[in-house]
Amino acid sequence: MIKFGTGGWRAIIGDDFIKSNIQLLTCAVARKLKDDNLGGGGFVIGYDRRFLSIDAAKWAAEVMAAEGIPCKIILREAPTPLIMFAVEKYDLPSGMAITASHNPASYNGIKIFMPGGRDADEQYTAEIETYIAKLTDADVKAVPFDEAVKKGLIEIFDPMNEYIDSILAAVDTELIRSRGLKVVMDPMYGVSQKALQTVLLTSRCDVEVIHDRHDTLFGGRLPAPSYNTLSTLRNTVEEHNADIGIATDGDADRLGVIDDEGEFLHPNKILVLLYYYLLKYKGWKGACVRNIATTHLLDKIAADCGEVCYEVPVGFKYVSGKMAETGAIIGGESSGGLTVRGHIRGKDGIYAASLLIEMLAATGRKLSEVWAEIVEKYGHFEMSEHDAHFTIEKKAEVHKMLLEDKLLPDFGLEIEKVSYMDGCKVYFKNGGWIIGRFSGTEPLIRVFCEMSTMEEAERVSKKLTDFLGI
């Protein structure tokens, strides 16, 4: 079964992530491109450091060659934002990243990109699934990789320098150089080091790097920046008295931050800091876009500046789509992904990190001080997060209660409205909210709750989880 979730197709290696499925999916993409009269426009493939990634990239390229579609392959470990950049830079109709992003090491997967380098939207991936259903193994042809390269059917290329230059052109490196900032960088055994370290060193930052070796098991931890996975980064920031600690997930499209006081900054805070910086310090004008499980502090900042904050379902394709529609200056998710207008049309942890470094230089203040300024102005917004794994039977039971029968517990708070746009989200009249939604990439349900205190957020979350029996 090949089904696309919110972040592409992901599967367990050796189970569904196997050569035949990878080539079947690639053949479906190729057939769709040709039916859309885009087959001659070319295709780009890149891959991360996961087990089987380079092999999968070559297997996919072999199918593109057999289908007669000019194929470029980045034959080095590549951040997902680099691949998206290449789709846009070379005006390609599509591209592919071999990655399972922040999933456990037992997973791998494929992300598909549309023209302009955007994440493939729901309609696009649904059409690919339709093509897959019509194909058989006999329909899938491949030209051996080395043979295809010799015949010019596959081109090996490397747009890394152009990608790095695009980031250097977008941030004020001269201003950053004047500060002499100390940065600790944690690629989490992923693919961000070359690009991000080059940007930081070019800006004359003092850089310490940890967890940079190639490890397909990611040090035994999830390659996802979180409080639990960044303990070494916290300790290193404190030991080196650094201004900031920066971590990126496995494919470098998400960002995690440790501030000058050794505190983990929730992705919500990173998104808020950057939106506040763009509006208040850089003088930009424009809306922001957030998904349905991301902080409403963005709404408050937007309203204070005469702007709008748009809410969309979970999945960065919805964020980038709404940004294109509205001209918003920033968009992001509480999971750590964000993008800024004028850069690529998808998540980029490397660019976001660079912009945070510029913020430190431009404000002349520490991260903790800028955040204190925001809290003083807009108040406290605290979010609790809980994940619950389930059996197939339990999922059906919870789905029926929450999304079919639309049952809710007594939260002890006055409800303003309930939305079923993506899961079940309850908006309270006190400005808080809670949402329960099924993950699109893993077998679990996620519960997010935002209130003015963490105690209240936890209390309300427990009301829902107890009610659902999870």
C-alpha positions as CSV (number, residue, x, y, z in Angstrom):
1,M,0.0,0.0,0.0
2,I,1.4,3.4,-1.0
3,K,-0.6,6.2,0.6
4,F,0.5,9.8,1.0
5,G,0.2,11.5,4.4
6,T,0.8,15.1,5.5
7,G,4.5,14.8,4.8
8,G,4.7,12.5,1.8
9,W,4.8,8.7,1.7
10,R,6.6,7.1,4.6
11,A,7.0,3.4,5.4
12,I,9.1,0.9,7.4
13,I,12.2,-0.1,5.6
14,G,12.0,-3.7,4.3
15,D,8.2,-3.8,4.9
16,D,6.6,-1.4,2.4
17,F,9.7,0.8,1.7
18,I,11.2,-1.6,-0.8
19,K,12.6,-1.3,-4.4
20,S,9.5,-2.4,-6.2
21,N,7.3,0.1,-4.3
22,I,9.8,2.9,-4.8
23,Q,10.0,2.3,-8.5
24,L,6.2,1.8,-8.8
25,L,5.6,5.2,-7.2
26,T,8.2,6.8,-9.4
27,C,6.6,5.3,-12.5
28,A,3.3,6.8,-11.4
29,V,4.9,10.3,-11.0
30,A,6.5,9.9,-14.5
31,R,3.2,8.9,-16.2
32,K,1.4,11.8,-14.6
33,L,4.1,14.2,-15.7
34,K,3.8,12.9,-19.3
35,D,0.0,13.0,-19.3
36,D,0.2,16.6,-18.1
37,N,2.6,17.4,-21.0
38,L,5.4,18.1,-18.5
39,G,7.6,15.1,-19.2
40,G,10.1,17.1,-21.1
41,G,10.6,19.6,-18.3
42,G,12.8,17.4,-16.3
43,F,12.9,16.1,-12.7
44,V,15.3,16.3,-9.8
45,I,16.0,13.7,-7.1
46,G,17.8,14.1,-3.8
47,Y,18.2,12.0,-0.7
48,D,19.1,12.2,3.0
49,R,21.3,10.1,5.3
50,R,18.8,7.3,6.1
51,F,19.5,3.7,5.4
52,L,18.7,2.9,1.7
53,S,18.3,6.5,0.7
54,I,21.0,6.7,-1.9
55,D,19.9,3.3,-3.3
56,A,16.3,4.5,-3.5
57,A,17.3,7.7,-5.3
58,K,19.2,5.7,-7.9
59,W,16.2,3.2,-8.3
60,A,13.9,6.2,-8.9
61,A,16.3,7.8,-11.3
62,E,16.5,4.6,-13.3
63,V,12.7,4.6,-13.8
64,M,12.7,8.3,-14.9
65,A,15.3,7.4,-17.4
66,A,13.2,4.5,-18.8
67,E,10.2,6.8,-19.0
68,G,12.2,9.3,-21.1
69,I,12.1,12.1,-18.5
70,P,15.4,14.1,-18.2
71,C,16.5,13.4,-14.6
72,K,18.9,15.3,-12.4
73,I,20.2,13.6,-9.3
74,I,22.0,15.3,-6.5
75,L,24.5,12.6,-5.8
76,R,25.3,13.7,-2.3
77,E,23.3,13.9,1.0
78,A,20.9,16.8,0.4
79,P,18.7,18.8,2.7
80,T,15.1,18.7,1.6
81,P,15.0,22.5,1.2
82,L,17.9,22.2,-1.2
83,I,15.9,19.9,-3.4
84,M,12.9,22.3,-3.3
85,F,15.2,25.1,-4.2
86,A,16.5,23.2,-7.2
87,V,12.9,22.6,-8.5
88,E,12.3,26.3,-8.4
89,K,15.7,27.5,-9.5
90,Y,15.7,25.3,-12.6
91,D,12.0,25.7,-13.3
92,L,11.3,22.0,-13.1
93,P,7.8,20.6,-13.0
94,S,8.5,18.3,-10.2
95,G,11.1,16.7,-7.9
96,M,11.5,14.1,-5.2
97,A,13.3,13.8,-1.8
98,I,14.1,10.4,-0.4
99,T,13.5,11.0,3.3
100,A,11.3,10.2,6.2
101,S,12.1,13.5,7.8
102,H,11.8,13.2,11.6
103,N,10.4,9.7,11.7
104,P,12.2,6.9,13.6
105,A,15.3,5.3,11.9
106,S,13.3,2.2,10.8
107,Y,11.4,4.4,8.4
108,N,12.2,5.9,5.0
109,G,10.0,7.7,2.5
110,I,9.4,10.0,-0.4
111,K,8.3,13.6,-0.6
112,I,7.1,14.9,-4.0
113,F,7.3,18.6,-5.0
114,M,5.2,20.6,-7.5
115,P,6.2,23.4,-9.8
116,G,7.8,26.2,-7.9
117,G,9.2,23.8,-5.4
118,R,6.1,23.5,-3.3
119,D,5.1,20.4,-1.4
120,A,2.7,18.3,-3.4
121,D,-0.9,19.1,-2.3
122,E,-3.6,16.7,-1.5
123,Q,-5.1,16.7,-5.0
124,Y,-1.6,16.1,-6.6
125,T,-0.8,13.1,-4.3
126,A,-4.3,11.7,-4.8
127,E,-3.7,11.7,-8.5
128,I,-0.4,9.9,-8.1
129,E,-2.2,7.3,-5.9
130,T,-4.7,6.8,-8.8
131,Y,-1.9,6.2,-11.2
132,I,-0.3,3.7,-8.8
133,A,-3.5,1.8,-8.6
134,K,-3.6,1.3,-12.3
135,L,0.0,0.2,-12.7
136,T,1.4,-3.4,-12.4
137,D,4.9,-4.4,-11.8
138,A,5.2,-5.3,-15.5
139,D,4.5,-1.7,-16.4
140,V,7.6,-0.5,-14.5
141,K,10.8,-0.3,-16.6
142,A,14.2,0.8,-15.5
143,V,17.5,1.7,-17.2
144,P,20.5,0.6,-15.1
145,F,21.9,3.7,-13.3
146,D,25.5,3.7,-14.7
147,E,24.2,3.1,-18.2
148,A,21.6,5.9,-17.9
149,V,24.3,8.3,-16.8
150,K,26.6,7.4,-19.7
151,K,23.7,7.9,-22.2
152,G,22.9,11.3,-20.7
153,L,19.5,10.2,-19.5
154,I,20.6,10.9,-15.9
155,E,22.6,14.1,-15.0
156,I,24.6,14.2,-11.8
157,F,24.6,17.8,-10.5
158,D,25.1,19.8,-7.3
159,P,23.2,23.0,-6.6
160,M,24.5,23.3,-3.1
161,N,26.6,26.5,-3.7
162,E,23.7,28.2,-5.4
163,Y,21.4,27.3,-2.5
164,I,23.9,28.6,0.1
165,D,24.4,31.8,-1.9
166,S,20.7,32.4,-1.9
167,I,20.6,32.3,1.9
168,L,23.6,34.5,2.2
169,A,22.0,37.1,-0.1
170,A,18.8,37.0,2.0
171,V,20.3,37.7,5.4
172,D,22.5,40.7,6.5
173,T,25.9,38.9,6.9
174,E,27.7,42.2,7.5
175,L,25.5,43.0,10.5
176,I,26.0,39.4,11.8
177,R,29.8,39.7,11.4
178,S,29.8,42.8,13.7
179,R,28.4,40.7,16.6
180,G,30.9,37.8,16.9
181,L,28.1,35.4,17.9
182,K,28.8,32.0,19.5
183,V,26.7,29.2,18.0
184,V,26.4,25.6,18.8
185,M,25.1,23.5,15.9
186,D,23.5,20.1,16.1
187,P,22.6,18.5,12.7
188,M,21.2,15.5,14.7
189,Y,23.3,13.2,12.4
190,G,21.3,14.6,9.4
191,V,22.1,16.7,6.4
192,S,22.3,20.3,7.4
193,Q,25.9,20.7,8.3
194,K,27.5,21.7,5.0
195,A,25.0,24.5,4.3
196,L,24.3,25.9,7.7
197,Q,27.9,25.8,8.9
198,T,29.0,27.6,5.7
199,V,26.5,30.3,6.3
200,L,27.5,30.7,9.9
201,L,31.3,30.8,9.2
202,T,30.8,33.2,6.3
203,S,29.0,35.4,8.8
204,R,32.0,35.1,11.1
205,C,30.2,33.2,13.8
206,D,32.1,31.1,16.3
207,V,30.7,27.6,15.5
208,E,30.8,24.4,17.6
209,V,29.3,21.3,15.9
210,I,28.0,18.2,17.6
211,H,26.4,15.0,16.3
212,D,27.8,15.5,12.8
213,R,28.9,11.9,11.8
214,H,26.9,9.7,9.5
215,D,24.7,7.5,11.7
216,T,21.6,5.9,10.1
217,L,20.3,5.2,13.6
218,F,20.5,8.9,14.6
219,G,22.4,8.1,17.8
220,G,19.5,6.0,19.0
221,R,17.1,8.9,19.1
222,L,14.4,10.4,16.9
223,P,16.0,12.9,14.5
224,A,13.4,15.5,15.6
225,P,14.4,18.6,17.6
226,S,12.6,18.5,21.0
227,Y,13.2,19.0,24.6
228,N,14.0,15.3,25.1
229,T,16.3,14.9,22.1
230,L,18.4,18.1,22.6
231,S,19.9,17.5,26.1
232,T,23.5,17.4,24.7
233,L,22.9,20.6,22.8
234,R,21.6,22.3,26.0
235,N,24.7,21.2,27.9
236,T,27.0,22.3,25.1
237,V,25.4,25.8,24.9
238,E,25.9,26.2,28.6
239,E,29.4,24.9,28.6
240,H,30.5,27.3,25.8
241,N,28.4,30.2,27.1
242,A,27.0,30.3,23.5
243,D,24.4,32.8,22.3
244,I,22.3,30.1,20.7
245,G,22.1,26.4,20.0
246,I,20.6,25.4,16.7
247,A,19.4,21.9,15.8
248,T,17.8,20.6,12.5
249,D,15.9,17.4,12.0
250,G,16.9,14.5,9.8
251,D,16.3,16.3,6.4
252,A,16.9,19.8,7.7
253,D,13.4,21.2,7.0
254,R,12.6,21.7,10.7
255,L,14.4,23.7,13.4
256,G,15.0,23.4,17.1
257,V,16.6,26.1,19.3
258,I,18.3,26.3,22.7
259,D,18.5,29.9,24.0
260,D,21.2,31.8,25.8
261,E,19.9,30.5,29.1
262,G,20.0,26.9,28.1
263,E,16.2,26.7,27.6
264,F,14.6,24.8,24.8
265,L,12.4,27.1,22.7
266,H,9.3,25.4,21.5
267,P,8.8,25.7,17.7
268,N,5.8,27.9,18.5
269,K,8.2,30.4,20.1
270,I,10.6,30.3,17.1
271,L,7.7,31.1,14.7
272,V,6.5,33.9,17.0
273,L,10.0,35.4,17.4
274,L,10.5,35.5,13.7
275,Y,7.1,37.0,12.8
276,Y,7.6,39.6,15.6
277,Y,11.1,40.4,14.3
278,L,9.9,40.7,10.7
279,L,7.1,43.1,11.7
280,K,8.6,45.1,14.5
281,Y,12.3,45.3,13.6
282,K,12.5,44.8,9.9
283,G,9.4,46.7,9.2
284,W,7.8,44.2,6.9
285,K,4.0,44.2,6.4
286,G,1.9,41.1,5.9
287,A,-0.2,38.3,7.3
288,C,1.0,35.0,8.7
289,V,-0.3,31.4,8.2
290,R,-0.3,28.7,10.9
291,N,-1.8,25.2,11.0
292,I,-4.7,24.4,13.3
293,A,-2.4,23.0,16.1
294,T,-0.1,26.1,16.3
295,T,-0.1,28.9,18.8
296,H,-2.7,31.6,18.7
297,L,-0.1,34.1,19.9
298,L,0.5,34.6,16.2
299,D,-3.1,35.8,15.9
300,K,-2.6,38.3,18.7
301,I,0.6,39.8,17.2
302,A,-1.0,40.0,13.7
303,A,-4.0,41.8,15.1
304,D,-1.9,44.2,17.0
305,C,0.0,45.1,13.8
306,G,-3.2,45.4,11.7
307,E,-2.6,42.1,10.0
308,V,-4.4,38.7,9.7
309,C,-3.4,35.2,10.8
310,Y,-4.8,32.4,8.6
311,E,-5.6,29.0,10.0
312,V,-5.1,25.9,7.8
313,P,-5.1,22.1,8.3
314,V,-1.9,20.2,9.4
315,G,0.5,19.6,6.5
316,F,2.9,22.2,5.1
317,K,1.3,22.0,1.7
318,Y,-1.6,23.9,3.2
319,V,0.6,26.5,4.8
320,S,2.6,27.1,1.5
321,G,-0.7,27.1,-0.5
322,K,-2.3,29.7,1.7
323,M,0.9,31.8,1.7
324,A,0.8,31.9,-2.1
325,E,-2.9,32.8,-2.1
326,T,-2.6,35.6,0.5
327,G,1.0,36.9,0.1
328,A,1.7,36.2,3.8
329,I,5.2,36.9,5.0
330,I,5.6,33.9,7.2
331,G,4.0,30.5,7.7
332,G,4.7,27.6,10.0
333,E,3.7,24.8,12.2
334,S,4.1,23.9,15.9
335,S,6.2,20.8,14.7
336,G,9.1,23.1,13.9
337,G,8.7,23.9,10.1
338,L,8.4,27.4,8.8
339,T,9.0,29.4,5.7
340,V,9.4,33.1,4.9
341,R,8.3,35.0,1.9
342,G,11.0,35.5,-0.7
343,H,12.7,32.2,-0.1
344,I,11.6,28.7,-1.1
345,R,7.9,27.8,-0.9
346,G,8.4,25.2,1.8
347,K,10.0,24.5,5.2
348,D,13.7,25.3,5.5
349,G,15.4,24.9,8.9
350,I,18.7,26.2,7.5
351,Y,17.2,29.5,6.3
352,A,15.1,29.9,9.5
353,A,18.3,29.4,11.6
354,S,20.1,32.0,9.6
355,L,17.3,34.5,10.1
356,L,17.3,33.9,13.8
357,I,21.1,34.7,13.8
358,E,20.3,37.9,12.0
359,M,17.7,38.8,14.6
360,L,20.2,38.5,17.4
361,A,22.6,40.8,15.5
362,A,19.9,43.3,14.5
363,T,18.3,43.6,17.9
364,G,21.6,43.5,19.8
365,R,19.7,41.5,22.4
366,K,19.7,37.9,23.6
367,L,17.0,35.5,22.6
368,S,15.6,35.3,26.1
369,E,15.4,39.1,26.2
370,V,13.4,39.3,22.9
371,W,11.1,36.6,24.1
372,A,10.6,38.5,27.5
373,E,9.6,41.6,25.4
374,I,6.9,39.6,23.6
375,V,5.5,38.1,26.8
376,E,5.4,41.5,28.5
377,K,3.4,42.8,25.5
378,Y,1.1,40.0,24.7
379,G,0.9,37.7,27.8
380,H,1.6,34.0,28.4
381,F,0.6,31.3,26.0
382,E,1.4,27.8,27.2
383,M,0.9,24.6,25.1
384,S,0.7,21.0,26.3
385,E,1.3,18.1,23.8
386,H,0.4,14.5,24.2
387,D,0.7,11.5,21.8
388,A,-1.2,8.3,22.2
389,H,-0.5,5.2,20.1
390,F,-3.4,2.8,19.5
391,T,-4.6,-0.4,18.0
392,I,-6.7,-0.5,14.8
393,E,-9.7,-1.3,17.0
394,K,-9.0,1.6,19.4
395,K,-8.5,4.0,16.5
396,A,-12.0,3.1,15.1
397,E,-13.5,3.6,18.6
398,V,-11.9,7.1,19.1
399,H,-12.7,8.1,15.6
400,K,-16.3,7.3,16.1
401,M,-16.6,9.2,19.4
402,L,-14.7,12.3,18.3
403,L,-15.4,12.7,14.6
404,E,-18.6,10.8,13.9
405,D,-20.7,11.1,17.1
406,K,-18.9,14.3,17.9
407,L,-18.9,13.6,21.6
408,L,-17.0,15.9,24.0
409,P,-16.3,15.9,27.8
410,D,-17.3,18.7,30.1
411,F,-14.1,20.8,30.1
412,G,-15.4,23.2,32.7
413,L,-15.0,26.1,30.3
414,E,-17.4,28.0,28.1
415,I,-17.0,26.9,24.4
416,E,-17.0,29.4,21.6
417,K,-17.1,27.0,18.7
418,V,-15.9,23.6,17.5
419,S,-14.2,22.9,14.2
420,Y,-13.8,19.6,12.4
421,M,-11.6,21.0,9.6
422,D,-8.8,18.7,10.7
423,G,-9.6,16.5,13.6
424,C,-11.7,18.1,16.4
425,K,-10.7,21.5,17.7
426,V,-12.5,23.2,20.5
427,Y,-12.2,27.0,20.9
428,F,-12.9,28.4,24.3
429,K,-14.2,31.9,25.1
430,N,-11.2,32.6,27.3
431,G,-9.0,32.4,24.2
432,G,-7.7,28.9,24.8
433,W,-8.2,25.9,22.7
434,I,-7.7,22.1,22.4
435,I,-7.4,19.8,19.4
436,G,-7.3,16.0,19.0
437,R,-6.3,14.7,15.5
438,F,-4.9,11.6,14.0
439,S,-1.4,11.8,12.7
440,G,-0.9,11.6,9.0
441,T,2.5,9.9,9.2
442,E,2.4,7.6,12.3
443,P,-0.3,5.4,14.0
444,L,-1.2,7.7,16.9
445,I,-3.5,10.5,17.9
446,R,-2.1,13.9,19.0
447,V,-3.7,16.2,21.5
448,F,-2.6,19.9,21.7
449,C,-4.0,22.4,24.2
450,E,-3.1,26.0,24.6
451,M,-4.0,28.1,27.7
452,S,-2.5,30.9,29.7
453,T,-0.8,28.5,32.1
454,M,0.7,25.0,31.6
455,E,-1.3,23.7,34.6
456,E,-4.6,24.7,32.9
457,A,-3.5,23.3,29.6
458,E,-2.6,19.9,31.2
459,R,-5.9,19.9,33.1
460,V,-8.0,20.4,29.9
461,S,-5.9,17.9,28.0
462,K,-6.5,15.3,30.7
463,K,-10.2,15.9,30.4
464,L,-10.1,14.9,26.7
465,T,-7.7,12.0,27.0
466,D,-9.5,10.5,29.9
467,F,-12.8,10.9,28.0
468,L,-11.4,9.1,25.0
469,G,-9.7,6.4,27.0
470,I,-6.2,7.1,25.5
